[in-house]
Amino acid sequence: MSLKIRLARGGAKKRPFYRIVIADARSPRDGRFIDRIGTFDPLKKKDDATRFVIDAEKAKDWLSKGAQPTDRVSRMLDSMGLMKRAERHNPEKAVPKKKAQERLATAAKAAEAAAAAAE
């Protein structure tokens, strides 16, 4: 059985509140879970101590048993110092696409021509 540490959504419409749960990877997001280890309230300020509450002992125990956290939960656990999250870096995502590169090249040529004409 593959275990995940993930967020289960609760709360009203447009007022999200999440429980951090241990669940089988095949069960639905808000469905059956094995253990509840904490809560996350995204509507609170980032510096609020009650925004992200987790039982550290339970989290360490489940991580040692092989439970895999989702990306969002791993960020939270990394901020608490319970695990080390691998940094994700995709520099190609910021590179302009083909047409934008062509526009930039024509603009650069026009700028060079204007600078040459000015001299």
trRosetta pair geometry for C-beta under 8 A, 3 or more apart (Angstrom, degrees):
i j d omega theta_ij theta_ji phi_ij phi_ji
1 24 5.7 -66 -172 -121 108 102
2 24 7.0 89 70 -162 60 64
2 25 4.2 -19 98 3 108 130
2 26 7.7 101 55 -23 99 83
2 68 7.4 -20 -179 18 93 117
3 22 5.8 0 -174 -174 115 95
3 23 7.2 150 -152 78 68 27
3 24 6.6 -55 -101 -101 57 42
3 25 7.0 -147 -106 -35 8 84
3 34 7.2 -43 -130 17 114 147
3 62 7.1 -125 134 -171 141 102
3 65 7.2 11 46 108 153 107
3 66 6.6 106 42 97 110 80
3 67 4.0 -63 110 -108 116 82
3 68 7.0 142 89 17 62 68
4 22 7.4 162 81 -152 42 50
4 23 5.7 -26 62 66 90 78
4 24 7.6 41 17 146 89 11
4 25 4.9 104 -26 -90 115 75
4 67 6.6 143 -118 -168 6 86
4 68 5.8 -36 -111 71 62 80
4 69 7.4 106 -170 -118 65 22
4 70 6.4 46 -176 -48 111 87
5 20 6.7 15 179 178 90 95
5 21 7.5 -180 -149 90 52 34
5 22 5.8 -26 -97 -97 68 69
5 37 7.3 -33 -140 37 108 139
5 59 7.2 69 -133 -136 152 83
5 62 6.3 119 -75 118 116 136
5 63 7.6 -24 -28 -73 145 78
5 67 5.1 86 -38 142 93 120
5 68 7.0 -154 16 94 82 30
5 69 4.1 -33 66 -99 112 73
5 70 6.9 -136 86 3 63 72
5 73 5.1 -161 116 135 96 156
5 77 7.8 55 110 -46 149 138
6 20 7.5 -175 98 -148 20 60
6 21 6.5 -27 67 63 66 78
6 23 6.3 -59 40 34 107 112
6 29 7.3 -103 129 -138 133 72
6 69 7.4 157 -69 -154 54 54
6 70 4.6 66 -108 -15 87 125
6 73 6.0 -124 -108 -23 35 140
7 18 4.1 -19 -163 -168 109 135
7 19 7.2 137 -157 68 56 40
7 20 6.2 -37 -97 -97 60 60
7 21 7.7 105 -134 20 15 82
7 29 7.9 0 92 -168 66 99
7 40 6.3 -56 -118 41 116 134
7 70 7.1 -86 3 49 82 140
7 72 6.3 -31 -15 89 127 133
7 73 6.5 -173 -39 -62 83 102
8 18 6.5 137 63 -159 41 72
8 19 4.8 -22 59 61 100 93
8 20 7.9 173 15 -92 81 12
8 21 4.9 20 -11 8 122 131
8 23 7.4 110 -64 -36 117 141
8 29 6.2 157 -121 156 64 66
8 30 5.2 118 -165 -115 90 53
8 33 6.4 -85 -51 -50 150 142
9 16 6.0 -59 -146 -146 101 98
9 17 7.5 110 -164 69 57 46
9 18 5.7 -39 -100 -100 50 78
9 29 6.7 20 10 138 95 118
9 30 5.8 -60 52 -81 76 110
10 16 7.8 107 67 -165 44 56
10 17 4.8 -47 80 82 88 94
10 18 6.8 155 22 -99 80 25
10 19 6.2 51 -8 -15 123 98
10 30 7.6 136 -70 -133 63 112
11 15 4.8 -137 168 107 115 78
11 16 5.0 142 62 -149 145 21
11 17 3.5 131 -53 14 117 92
11 18 8.0 -44 -6 -43 118 46
12 15 4.4 26 61 48 88 118
15 43 6.8 -10 -152 -51 66 151
16 42 5.9 11 84 38 113 116
16 43 7.2 157 59 -35 70 100
17 39 7.2 -14 177 -168 91 107
17 40 7.8 161 -168 84 50 54
17 41 5.6 -10 -125 -109 81 79
17 43 7.8 -46 -77 9 75 112
18 39 6.8 146 89 -163 57 58
18 40 4.3 -13 69 62 109 98
18 41 7.5 -166 31 -74 72 36
18 42 7.3 53 2 -20 112 98
19 36 5.5 -41 174 -141 123 110
19 38 7.4 156 -166 90 57 42
19 39 5.7 -36 -111 -104 55 70
19 40 7.8 -175 -86 21 11 76
20 36 7.3 110 76 -164 54 63
20 37 5.3 -64 103 70 101 84
20 38 4.0 4 43 65 124 89
20 39 6.6 -133 3 -67 86 18
20 40 6.2 85 -47 -19 99 103
20 54 6.0 -18 56 -105 154 101
20 73 6.3 127 -137 -122 110 116
20 76 7.7 -122 -97 87 143 154
21 33 3.9 -38 171 -155 137 154
21 34 7.5 137 171 43 91 61
21 35 6.8 162 -158 85 68 45
21 36 5.2 -36 -103 -103 83 62
21 37 7.0 151 -109 14 27 78
22 33 6.4 119 71 -178 46 96
22 34 4.7 -56 99 63 97 106
22 35 4.4 17 37 51 116 91
22 36 7.9 -134 16 -67 75 22
22 37 6.5 68 -27 -19 96 115
22 62 5.3 -131 -96 -134 138 149
22 67 5.6 -61 -134 -126 106 152
23 27 5.1 -110 173 62 113 124
23 31 7.5 111 -153 78 140 80
23 32 6.9 135 -140 102 104 58
23 33 4.2 -67 -83 -117 97 77
23 34 6.1 174 -97 2 38 83
24 27 4.6 91 64 -10 91 105
24 32 7.4 7 26 95 105 102
24 34 7.2 103 -33 -37 73 109
27 31 4.7 -141 169 87 96 120
27 32 4.9 -104 -149 61 144 86
27 33 7.1 -174 100 -76 150 51
28 31 3.6 91 56 -15 90 124
28 32 7.9 83 41 19 76 67
33 36 6.7 81 109 -66 137 73
35 58 6.7 -152 146 -173 135 127
35 62 7.1 -155 65 -78 137 133
37 54 5.8 27 134 -156 92 84
37 55 5.0 -117 -165 44 74 98
37 58 4.4 -161 -125 105 107 129
37 59 5.5 126 166 -66 146 77
37 62 6.9 -98 -61 0 151 143
38 52 7.3 30 158 180 131 64
38 53 5.3 -170 -158 102 94 59
38 54 3.3 -38 -78 -104 156 62
38 55 6.0 -159 -64 4 87 67
38 59 7.4 3 -19 -60 125 116
39 52 7.7 -166 94 -141 56 34
39 53 5.1 14 50 54 86 99
39 54 7.9 -162 28 -71 43 58
40 51 7.1 19 -154 153 60 65
40 52 5.2 10 -113 -109 81 74
40 53 7.8 -163 -72 29 45 60
40 76 7.0 -85 -95 -99 130 156
41 44 4.8 59 103 -4 109 110
41 50 7.0 8 32 127 130 82
41 51 5.5 -118 63 -143 83 52
41 52 7.9 -143 30 -61 64 45
42 51 7.6 71 -99 -166 25 100
44 48 4.2 -90 157 57 117 153
44 50 6.5 -129 -145 85 173 81
44 51 4.1 -149 82 -95 122 89
45 48 4.6 113 62 -26 79 103
45 51 7.0 -114 73 -66 42 132
46 51 6.8 -41 -131 -4 26 177
48 51 4.4 109 78 -37 98 101
50 53 6.0 -9 -149 -48 56 116
52 76 5.6 -157 -158 -147 142 118
52 79 7.8 53 91 81 160 132
52 80 7.9 -136 124 -57 124 113
54 58 7.9 -132 171 63 79 102
54 59 5.7 34 159 -45 121 137
54 76 7.1 125 -32 141 144 120
54 77 7.6 -88 103 -92 172 73
54 80 6.7 -86 54 -56 129 167
54 82 8.0 -78 106 -26 140 154
55 58 4.1 43 100 19 115 115
55 59 6.5 160 87 -18 61 87
56 59 5.6 -56 -145 37 33 113
56 60 6.3 33 158 -19 67 105
56 80 6.8 -154 -102 156 106 136
56 82 6.1 -155 -144 -90 88 121
57 60 5.9 -54 -148 36 29 109
57 61 6.3 32 153 -21 63 108
58 61 5.5 -56 -148 36 32 115
58 62 6.3 25 157 -14 67 106
59 62 6.1 -58 -146 39 29 104
59 63 6.2 29 155 -19 64 109
59 77 6.4 -174 176 -116 139 113
59 82 5.5 -10 117 -168 130 158
60 63 5.7 -57 -145 38 29 112
60 64 6.3 29 156 -19 64 107
60 82 6.2 -128 -72 -155 80 105
61 64 5.9 -59 -152 35 27 109
61 65 6.6 23 150 -16 63 108
62 65 5.5 -55 -148 38 36 112
62 67 4.2 -13 159 19 96 141
63 66 7.9 99 180 -33 29 10
63 67 6.0 -78 -85 57 37 89
63 69 7.5 -18 -97 -31 98 104
63 77 7.9 135 -73 -162 138 153
63 82 7.1 162 -17 153 156 106
63 83 6.2 -156 -137 -72 154 125
69 73 4.1 -131 -169 97 107 110
69 74 4.2 146 99 -64 122 78
69 77 5.9 -134 -67 2 173 142
69 83 7.3 171 13 45 139 157
70 73 4.9 83 51 17 78 104
70 74 6.8 -143 90 -10 34 90
71 74 5.8 -57 -145 35 27 111
71 75 6.7 33 154 -23 61 100
72 75 5.8 -49 -157 27 33 114
72 76 6.9 29 148 -15 63 104
73 76 5.5 -53 -153 36 40 112
73 77 6.2 37 151 -17 70 106
74 77 5.6 -51 -140 41 35 110
74 78 6.1 42 155 -24 65 105
74 83 6.6 -74 -147 86 80 130
74 85 4.8 125 148 -105 105 114
75 78 5.7 -55 -148 35 28 113
75 79 6.6 28 153 -20 62 104
75 85 6.3 31 -88 -74 45 172
76 79 5.8 -53 -151 33 32 110
76 80 6.7 22 152 -10 64 107
77 80 5.8 -60 -150 42 35 107
77 82 4.4 -79 -170 65 89 113
77 83 4.7 22 130 29 121 104
77 85 7.4 128 75 -53 89 107
78 81 7.6 45 -176 -73 32 25
78 82 7.6 -90 -68 50 24 71
78 83 6.0 -64 -77 80 64 73
78 84 6.5 73 -120 -137 96 25
78 85 3.9 -58 -68 -5 143 114
90 93 4.5 59 114 -15 110 115
91 94 6.3 -57 -168 32 50 105
91 95 7.4 60 141 -35 70 98
92 95 5.4 -40 -157 11 50 120
96 100 3.6 -114 177 99 120 128
96 101 5.3 158 96 -56 110 74
96 104 6.8 115 66 -16 161 137
97 100 5.2 87 55 16 68 106
97 101 7.0 -128 103 -9 31 94
98 101 5.8 -59 -150 35 27 111
98 102 6.6 28 153 -20 64 104
99 102 5.5 -52 -151 33 35 113
99 103 6.5 36 151 -18 66 103
100 103 5.6 -50 -149 36 35 113
100 104 6.4 36 152 -19 65 105
101 104 5.6 -53 -147 37 33 112
101 105 6.3 36 152 -22 65 104
102 105 5.7 -54 -149 34 31 112
102 106 6.5 27 155 -15 65 104
103 106 6.0 -55 -147 38 31 107
103 107 6.2 30 154 -19 65 108
104 107 5.6 -55 -145 38 31 112
104 108 6.3 34 154 -22 65 105
105 108 5.7 -53 -148 34 30 112
105 109 6.5 31 153 -18 64 103
106 109 5.6 -50 -147 36 34 112
106 110 6.4 36 152 -19 65 105
107 110 5.7 -53 -148 37 32 113
107 111 6.3 34 152 -21 64 105
108 111 5.6 -52 -147 35 32 112
108 112 6.4 34 152 -19 65 104
109 112 5.7 -54 -149 36 32 112
109 113 6.4 33 153 -19 65 105
110 113 5.7 -53 -147 37 32 112
110 114 6.3 32 154 -19 65 105
111 114 5.8 -53 -147 37 31 111
111 115 6.4 31 153 -19 64 106
112 115 5.7 -54 -146 37 31 110
112 116 6.3 30 154 -19 65 106
113 116 5.7 -53 -145 37 31 110
113 117 6.3 31 155 -19 65 107
114 117 5.7 -54 -145 37 31 111
114 118 6.3 34 154 -24 63 107
115 118 5.7 -53 -148 32 31 115
115 119 7.0 31 154 -23 62 101
116 119 6.1 -53 -156 27 34 109
